């Protein structure tokens, strides 16, 4: 069970920057497509690497979309106070601390 929780938390946290990136792109553009699909191989590798059963995939999918949603919400909140956001959450957070 600890493995399943760990993979779920990893999935959620790993997707936050990708949700931030996705929110800053035009829907169905190349960047949007990459922001949605680029994390998938890493999550699949984590599931296979730790031997998590197929029955946990719905939980991992939920964690995936929750991470994407949280990242998008962070970008929306930051846009309220700044106009010059990039597509990189880490860089925008570091610039906001200056």
NORQUI-V562910 format. One record per helix or strand. SS is the DSSP state (h for helix, s for strand). FROM is the first residue (numbers start at 1). TO is the last residue. If there is no record, write none. Layout:
# NORQUI-V562910
ss = (SS	SS)
from = (FROM	FROM)
to = (TO	TO)
This chain:
# NORQUI-V562910
ss = (h	h	h	h	h)
from = (2	30	40	54	89)
to = (23	37	49	81	96)
